[in-house]
């Protein structure tokens, strides 16, 4: 086994841990924001909650993808070749990332529109 193989697995474990930590922190912040939304109906807080829902869902999709990559690295996957489901998983990552970026853009645009 080469050093490249061990580096790949090491960086994949780091991604797995960081995605898990992101999900954990985002869920804590989401619960706080939703509790605040019950008492204060603020559009900025609602848009912030929208961003954190996007971050949580994107991190969850990336966490699942890291698990599939680890299965492929250890060769315990049943998929021998690239399949349609593998392509769809890759496409879903880009869809969720673009959703998070659009949520951030919506929050910034509404900030400037509300202040003016």
Beta strands, then each sheet from edge to edge (+ up, - down):
end
